[in-house]
Amino acid sequence: MPGMAGGLAVAVAGLLVAAVVPGLFGVLVAAVAIGFGTGVVTPLGFAHLAASTPRERLGQTMGSAEVGRELGDAGGPLLVGVLAAAASLGWGLTGLAVVLSVLVVALWVGAASRR
């Protein structure tokens, strides 16, 4: 899923900008990049699930995916908060960027193995 990997990569770039560029400019650039990446990943992910799931299991699959998305919405800030409390906000955002980078690599490897 190259589109999903690309969207996640843009979000990772946004997190890294937020971690290293101080002030309003850094926050604005990071917000645009993270929002764009999320805006690409979410519909592509749900469309892929809908297309690859048997019709009789569609409700269960989409419900499970939504629970997973909500766990990410809750877990991301917790991860950043723990790392920020231990080190700094920059390190917290970098930690989340590392986690998302692992997902980017997993998507690239998965796409390459399906070819």
CNS distance restraints for C-alpha pairs under 8 A (distance, minus, plus):
assign (resid   1 and name CA) (resid   5 and name CA) 6.38 0.50 0.50
assign (resid   1 and name CA) (resid 107 and name CA) 6.19 0.50 0.50
assign (resid   1 and name CA) (resid 108 and name CA) 7.13 0.50 0.50
assign (resid   1 and name CA) (resid 110 and name CA) 7.78 0.50 0.50
assign (resid   1 and name CA) (resid 111 and name CA) 5.62 0.50 0.50
assign (resid   2 and name CA) (resid   6 and name CA) 6.01 0.50 0.50
assign (resid   2 and name CA) (resid 107 and name CA) 7.32 0.50 0.50
assign (resid   2 and name CA) (resid 108 and name CA) 6.71 0.50 0.50
assign (resid   2 and name CA) (resid 111 and name CA) 7.04 0.50 0.50
assign (resid   3 and name CA) (resid   7 and name CA) 6.16 0.50 0.50
assign (resid   3 and name CA) (resid  40 and name CA) 7.35 0.50 0.50
assign (resid   3 and name CA) (resid  41 and name CA) 7.35 0.50 0.50
assign (resid   3 and name CA) (resid  44 and name CA) 7.46 0.50 0.50
assign (resid   4 and name CA) (resid   8 and name CA) 6.17 0.50 0.50
assign (resid   4 and name CA) (resid  40 and name CA) 6.76 0.50 0.50
assign (resid   4 and name CA) (resid  41 and name CA) 4.91 0.50 0.50
assign (resid   4 and name CA) (resid  44 and name CA) 6.54 0.50 0.50
assign (resid   4 and name CA) (resid  45 and name CA) 7.06 0.50 0.50
assign (resid   4 and name CA) (resid 107 and name CA) 7.57 0.50 0.50
assign (resid   5 and name CA) (resid   9 and name CA) 6.04 0.50 0.50
assign (resid   5 and name CA) (resid  41 and name CA) 7.88 0.50 0.50
assign (resid   5 and name CA) (resid 103 and name CA) 7.77 0.50 0.50
assign (resid   5 and name CA) (resid 104 and name CA) 4.91 0.50 0.50
assign (resid   5 and name CA) (resid 105 and name CA) 7.72 0.50 0.50
assign (resid   5 and name CA) (resid 107 and name CA) 5.85 0.50 0.50
assign (resid   5 and name CA) (resid 108 and name CA) 6.59 0.50 0.50
assign (resid   6 and name CA) (resid  10 and name CA) 6.27 0.50 0.50
assign (resid   6 and name CA) (resid  37 and name CA) 7.62 0.50 0.50
assign (resid   6 and name CA) (resid 104 and name CA) 7.70 0.50 0.50
assign (resid   7 and name CA) (resid  11 and name CA) 6.37 0.50 0.50
assign (resid   7 and name CA) (resid  36 and name CA) 7.25 0.50 0.50
assign (resid   7 and name CA) (resid  37 and name CA) 4.06 0.50 0.50
assign (resid   7 and name CA) (resid  38 and name CA) 6.55 0.50 0.50
assign (resid   7 and name CA) (resid  39 and name CA) 7.76 0.50 0.50
assign (resid   7 and name CA) (resid  40 and name CA) 5.32 0.50 0.50
assign (resid   7 and name CA) (resid  41 and name CA) 5.40 0.50 0.50
assign (resid   8 and name CA) (resid  12 and name CA) 6.13 0.50 0.50
assign (resid   8 and name CA) (resid  37 and name CA) 5.58 0.50 0.50
assign (resid   8 and name CA) (resid  38 and name CA) 7.16 0.50 0.50
assign (resid   8 and name CA) (resid  41 and name CA) 6.68 0.50 0.50
assign (resid   8 and name CA) (resid 100 and name CA) 6.73 0.50 0.50
assign (resid   8 and name CA) (resid 101 and name CA) 7.60 0.50 0.50
assign (resid   8 and name CA) (resid 103 and name CA) 7.81 0.50 0.50
assign (resid   8 and name CA) (resid 104 and name CA) 6.18 0.50 0.50
assign (resid   9 and name CA) (resid  13 and name CA) 6.22 0.50 0.50
assign (resid   9 and name CA) (resid  37 and name CA) 7.30 0.50 0.50
assign (resid   9 and name CA) (resid 100 and name CA) 7.83 0.50 0.50
assign (resid   9 and name CA) (resid 101 and name CA) 6.98 0.50 0.50
assign (resid   9 and name CA) (resid 104 and name CA) 6.47 0.50 0.50
assign (resid  10 and name CA) (resid  14 and name CA) 6.26 0.50 0.50
assign (resid  10 and name CA) (resid  33 and name CA) 5.84 0.50 0.50
assign (resid  10 and name CA) (resid  34 and name CA) 6.67 0.50 0.50
assign (resid  10 and name CA) (resid  36 and name CA) 7.37 0.50 0.50
assign (resid  10 and name CA) (resid  37 and name CA) 5.16 0.50 0.50
assign (resid  11 and name CA) (resid  15 and name CA) 6.28 0.50 0.50
assign (resid  11 and name CA) (resid  33 and name CA) 5.63 0.50 0.50
assign (resid  11 and name CA) (resid  34 and name CA) 4.17 0.50 0.50
assign (resid  11 and name CA) (resid  35 and name CA) 7.33 0.50 0.50
assign (resid  11 and name CA) (resid  36 and name CA) 7.31 0.50 0.50
assign (resid  11 and name CA) (resid  37 and name CA) 4.72 0.50 0.50
assign (resid  11 and name CA) (resid  38 and name CA) 6.78 0.50 0.50
assign (resid  12 and name CA) (resid  16 and name CA) 6.26 0.50 0.50
assign (resid  12 and name CA) (resid  34 and name CA) 7.38 0.50 0.50
assign (resid  12 and name CA) (resid  97 and name CA) 4.96 0.50 0.50
assign (resid  12 and name CA) (resid  98 and name CA) 7.86 0.50 0.50
assign (resid  12 and name CA) (resid 100 and name CA) 6.41 0.50 0.50
assign (resid  12 and name CA) (resid 101 and name CA) 6.70 0.50 0.50
assign (resid  13 and name CA) (resid  17 and name CA) 6.17 0.50 0.50
assign (resid  13 and name CA) (resid  30 and name CA) 7.70 0.50 0.50
assign (resid  13 and name CA) (resid  33 and name CA) 7.06 0.50 0.50
assign (resid  13 and name CA) (resid  34 and name CA) 7.84 0.50 0.50
assign (resid  13 and name CA) (resid  97 and name CA) 7.77 0.50 0.50
assign (resid  14 and name CA) (resid  18 and name CA) 6.21 0.50 0.50
assign (resid  14 and name CA) (resid  29 and name CA) 6.94 0.50 0.50
assign (resid  14 and name CA) (resid  30 and name CA) 4.11 0.50 0.50
assign (resid  14 and name CA) (resid  31 and name CA) 6.80 0.50 0.50
assign (resid  14 and name CA) (resid  32 and name CA) 7.53 0.50 0.50
assign (resid  14 and name CA) (resid  33 and name CA) 4.78 0.50 0.50
assign (resid  14 and name CA) (resid  34 and name CA) 5.18 0.50 0.50
assign (resid  15 and name CA) (resid  19 and name CA) 6.18 0.50 0.50
assign (resid  15 and name CA) (resid  30 and name CA) 6.13 0.50 0.50
assign (resid  15 and name CA) (resid  34 and name CA) 6.96 0.50 0.50
assign (resid  15 and name CA) (resid  93 and name CA) 5.83 0.50 0.50
assign (resid  15 and name CA) (resid  94 and name CA) 6.77 0.50 0.50
assign (resid  15 and name CA) (resid  96 and name CA) 7.61 0.50 0.50
assign (resid  15 and name CA) (resid  97 and name CA) 5.92 0.50 0.50
assign (resid  16 and name CA) (resid  20 and name CA) 6.26 0.50 0.50
assign (resid  16 and name CA) (resid  30 and name CA) 7.83 0.50 0.50
assign (resid  16 and name CA) (resid  93 and name CA) 6.86 0.50 0.50
assign (resid  16 and name CA) (resid  94 and name CA) 6.04 0.50 0.50
assign (resid  16 and name CA) (resid  97 and name CA) 6.68 0.50 0.50
assign (resid  17 and name CA) (resid  21 and name CA) 5.46 0.50 0.50
assign (resid  17 and name CA) (resid  26 and name CA) 6.06 0.50 0.50
assign (resid  17 and name CA) (resid  27 and name CA) 7.83 0.50 0.50
assign (resid  17 and name CA) (resid  29 and name CA) 7.25 0.50 0.50
assign (resid  17 and name CA) (resid  30 and name CA) 5.60 0.50 0.50
assign (resid  18 and name CA) (resid  22 and name CA) 7.34 0.50 0.50
assign (resid  18 and name CA) (resid  26 and name CA) 5.50 0.50 0.50
assign (resid  18 and name CA) (resid  27 and name CA) 5.68 0.50 0.50
assign (resid  18 and name CA) (resid  29 and name CA) 7.83 0.50 0.50
assign (resid  18 and name CA) (resid  30 and name CA) 5.28 0.50 0.50
assign (resid  18 and name CA) (resid  90 and name CA) 7.46 0.50 0.50
assign (resid  18 and name CA) (resid  93 and name CA) 7.27 0.50 0.50
assign (resid  19 and name CA) (resid  89 and name CA) 7.07 0.50 0.50
assign (resid  19 and name CA) (resid  90 and name CA) 4.15 0.50 0.50
assign (resid  19 and name CA) (resid  91 and name CA) 7.07 0.50 0.50
assign (resid  19 and name CA) (resid  93 and name CA) 5.68 0.50 0.50
assign (resid  19 and name CA) (resid  94 and name CA) 6.35 0.50 0.50
assign (resid  20 and name CA) (resid  26 and name CA) 7.80 0.50 0.50
assign (resid  20 and name CA) (resid  90 and name CA) 6.57 0.50 0.50
assign (resid  21 and name CA) (resid  25 and name CA) 7.55 0.50 0.50
assign (resid  21 and name CA) (resid  26 and name CA) 4.71 0.50 0.50
assign (resid  21 and name CA) (resid  27 and name CA) 7.80 0.50 0.50
assign (resid  22 and name CA) (resid  26 and name CA) 5.51 0.50 0.50
assign (resid  22 and name CA) (resid  27 and name CA) 7.59 0.50 0.50
assign (resid  23 and name CA) (resid  27 and name CA) 6.53 0.50 0.50
assign (resid  24 and name CA) (resid  28 and name CA) 6.08 0.50 0.50
assign (resid  25 and name CA) (resid  29 and name CA) 6.14 0.50 0.50
assign (resid  26 and name CA) (resid  30 and name CA) 5.94 0.50 0.50
assign (resid  27 and name CA) (resid  31 and name CA) 5.97 0.50 0.50
assign (resid  28 and name CA) (resid  32 and name CA) 6.26 0.50 0.50
assign (resid  29 and name CA) (resid  33 and name CA) 6.23 0.50 0.50
assign (resid  30 and name CA) (resid  34 and name CA) 5.96 0.50 0.50
assign (resid  31 and name CA) (resid  35 and name CA) 5.85 0.50 0.50
assign (resid  32 and name CA) (resid  36 and name CA) 5.96 0.50 0.50
assign (resid  33 and name CA) (resid  37 and name CA) 6.06 0.50 0.50
assign (resid  34 and name CA) (resid  38 and name CA) 6.07 0.50 0.50
assign (resid  35 and name CA) (resid  39 and name CA) 5.92 0.50 0.50
assign (resid  36 and name CA) (resid  40 and name CA) 6.28 0.50 0.50
assign (resid  37 and name CA) (resid  41 and name CA) 6.17 0.50 0.50
assign (resid  38 and name CA) (resid  42 and name CA) 5.92 0.50 0.50
assign (resid  39 and name CA) (resid  43 and name CA) 7.03 0.50 0.50
assign (resid  40 and name CA) (resid  44 and name CA) 6.44 0.50 0.50
assign (resid  41 and name CA) (resid  45 and name CA) 5.88 0.50 0.50
assign (resid  42 and name CA) (resid  46 and name CA) 6.28 0.50 0.50
assign (resid  43 and name CA) (resid  47 and name CA) 5.91 0.50 0.50
assign (resid  44 and name CA) (resid  48 and name CA) 6.04 0.50 0.50
assign (resid  45 and name CA) (resid  49 and name CA) 6.27 0.50 0.50
assign (resid  46 and name CA) (resid  50 and name CA) 6.10 0.50 0.50
assign (resid  46 and name CA) (resid  62 and name CA) 7.36 0.50 0.50
assign (resid  46 and name CA) (resid  65 and name CA) 7.80 0.50 0.50
assign (resid  47 and name CA) (resid  51 and name CA) 6.08 0.50 0.50
assign (resid  48 and name CA) (resid  52 and name CA) 6.10 0.50 0.50
assign (resid  49 and name CA) (resid  53 and name CA) 5.94 0.50 0.50
assign (resid  49 and name CA) (resid  61 and name CA) 7.40 0.50 0.50
assign (resid  49 and name CA) (resid  62 and name CA) 7.32 0.50 0.50
assign (resid  50 and name CA) (resid  58 and name CA) 6.58 0.50 0.50
assign (resid  50 and name CA) (resid  62 and name CA) 7.42 0.50 0.50
assign (resid  53 and name CA) (resid  57 and name CA) 6.55 0.50 0.50
assign (resid  53 and name CA) (resid  58 and name CA) 5.92 0.50 0.50
assign (resid  53 and name CA) (resid  61 and name CA) 7.29 0.50 0.50
assign (resid  54 and name CA) (resid  58 and name CA) 6.29 0.50 0.50
assign (resid  57 and name CA) (resid  61 and name CA) 6.13 0.50 0.50
assign (resid  58 and name CA) (resid  62 and name CA) 6.04 0.50 0.50
assign (resid  59 and name CA) (resid  63 and name CA) 5.95 0.50 0.50
assign (resid  60 and name CA) (resid  64 and name CA) 6.04 0.50 0.50
assign (resid  61 and name CA) (resid  65 and name CA) 6.12 0.50 0.50
assign (resid  62 and name CA) (resid  66 and name CA) 6.13 0.50 0.50
assign (resid  63 and name CA) (resid  67 and name CA) 6.31 0.50 0.50
assign (resid  64 and name CA) (resid  68 and name CA) 6.25 0.50 0.50
assign (resid  65 and name CA) (resid  69 and name CA) 6.17 0.50 0.50
assign (resid  66 and name CA) (resid  70 and name CA) 6.14 0.50 0.50
assign (resid  67 and name CA) (resid  71 and name CA) 6.17 0.50 0.50
assign (resid  68 and name CA) (resid  72 and name CA) 6.32 0.50 0.50
assign (resid  69 and name CA) (resid  73 and name CA) 6.27 0.50 0.50
assign (resid  70 and name CA) (resid  74 and name CA) 6.27 0.50 0.50
assign (resid  71 and name CA) (resid  75 and name CA) 5.73 0.50 0.50
assign (resid  72 and name CA) (resid  76 and name CA) 5.68 0.50 0.50
assign (resid  73 and name CA) (resid  77 and name CA) 7.25 0.50 0.50
assign (resid  74 and name CA) (resid  78 and name CA) 6.67 0.50 0.50
assign (resid  75 and name CA) (resid  79 and name CA) 6.06 0.50 0.50
assign (resid  76 and name CA) (resid  80 and name CA) 6.20 0.50 0.50
assign (resid  76 and name CA) (resid  96 and name CA) 6.82 0.50 0.50
assign (resid  77 and name CA) (resid  81 and name CA) 5.84 0.50 0.50
assign (resid  78 and name CA) (resid  82 and name CA) 6.10 0.50 0.50
assign (resid  79 and name CA) (resid  83 and name CA) 6.26 0.50 0.50
assign (resid  79 and name CA) (resid  92 and name CA) 7.07 0.50 0.50
assign (resid  79 and name CA) (resid  95 and name CA) 7.73 0.50 0.50
assign (resid  79 and name CA) (resid  96 and name CA) 7.00 0.50 0.50
assign (resid  80 and name CA) (resid  84 and name CA) 5.85 0.50 0.50
assign (resid  80 and name CA) (resid  89 and name CA) 7.26 0.50 0.50
assign (resid  80 and name CA) (resid  91 and name CA) 7.96 0.50 0.50
assign (resid  80 and name CA) (resid  92 and name CA) 4.17 0.50 0.50
assign (resid  80 and name CA) (resid  93 and name CA) 5.79 0.50 0.50
assign (resid  80 and name CA) (resid  95 and name CA) 6.93 0.50 0.50
assign (resid  80 and name CA) (resid  96 and name CA) 6.41 0.50 0.50
assign (resid  81 and name CA) (resid  85 and name CA) 5.98 0.50 0.50
assign (resid  81 and name CA) (resid  89 and name CA) 7.66 0.50 0.50
assign (resid  81 and name CA) (resid  92 and name CA) 6.50 0.50 0.50
assign (resid  82 and name CA) (resid  86 and name CA) 6.23 0.50 0.50
assign (resid  82 and name CA) (resid  92 and name CA) 7.27 0.50 0.50
assign (resid  83 and name CA) (resid  87 and name CA) 5.89 0.50 0.50
assign (resid  83 and name CA) (resid  88 and name CA) 6.82 0.50 0.50
assign (resid  83 and name CA) (resid  89 and name CA) 7.31 0.50 0.50
assign (resid  83 and name CA) (resid  91 and name CA) 6.35 0.50 0.50
assign (resid  83 and name CA) (resid  92 and name CA) 4.49 0.50 0.50
assign (resid  83 and name CA) (resid  95 and name CA) 7.24 0.50 0.50
assign (resid  84 and name CA) (resid  88 and name CA) 4.15 0.50 0.50
assign (resid  84 and name CA) (resid  89 and name CA) 4.34 0.50 0.50
assign (resid  84 and name CA) (resid  90 and name CA) 7.17 0.50 0.50
assign (resid  84 and name CA) (resid  91 and name CA) 6.20 0.50 0.50
assign (resid  84 and name CA) (resid  92 and name CA) 4.63 0.50 0.50
assign (resid  84 and name CA) (resid  93 and name CA) 7.94 0.50 0.50
assign (resid  85 and name CA) (resid  89 and name CA) 7.65 0.50 0.50
assign (resid  87 and name CA) (resid  91 and name CA) 6.28 0.50 0.50
assign (resid  87 and name CA) (resid  92 and name CA) 7.53 0.50 0.50
assign (resid  88 and name CA) (resid  92 and name CA) 6.32 0.50 0.50
assign (resid  89 and name CA) (resid  93 and name CA) 6.21 0.50 0.50
assign (resid  90 and name CA) (resid  94 and name CA) 6.10 0.50 0.50
assign (resid  91 and name CA) (resid  95 and name CA) 6.00 0.50 0.50
assign (resid  92 and name CA) (resid  96 and name CA) 6.51 0.50 0.50
assign (resid  93 and name CA) (resid  97 and name CA) 6.20 0.50 0.50
assign (resid  94 and name CA) (resid  98 and name CA) 6.21 0.50 0.50
assign (resid  95 and name CA) (resid  99 and name CA) 6.46 0.50 0.50
assign (resid  96 and name CA) (resid 100 and name CA) 6.27 0.50 0.50
assign (resid  97 and name CA) (resid 101 and name CA) 6.00 0.50 0.50
assign (resid  98 and name CA) (resid 102 and name CA) 6.37 0.50 0.50
assign (resid  99 and name CA) (resid 103 and name CA) 6.75 0.50 0.50
assign (resid 100 and name CA) (resid 104 and name CA) 6.32 0.50 0.50
assign (resid 101 and name CA) (resid 105 and name CA) 6.28 0.50 0.50
assign (resid 102 and name CA) (resid 106 and name CA) 6.18 0.50 0.50
assign (resid 103 and name CA) (resid 107 and name CA) 6.15 0.50 0.50
assign (resid 104 and name CA) (resid 108 and name CA) 6.26 0.50 0.50
assign (resid 105 and name CA) (resid 109 and name CA) 6.06 0.50 0.50
assign (resid 106 and name CA) (resid 110 and name CA) 5.98 0.50 0.50
assign (resid 107 and name CA) (resid 111 and name CA) 6.02 0.50 0.50
assign (resid 108 and name CA) (resid 112 and name CA) 6.09 0.50 0.50
assign (resid 109 and name CA) (resid 113 and name CA) 6.12 0.50 0.50
assign (resid 110 and name CA) (resid 114 and name CA) 6.41 0.50 0.50
assign (resid 111 and name CA) (resid 115 and name CA) 6.71 0.50 0.50
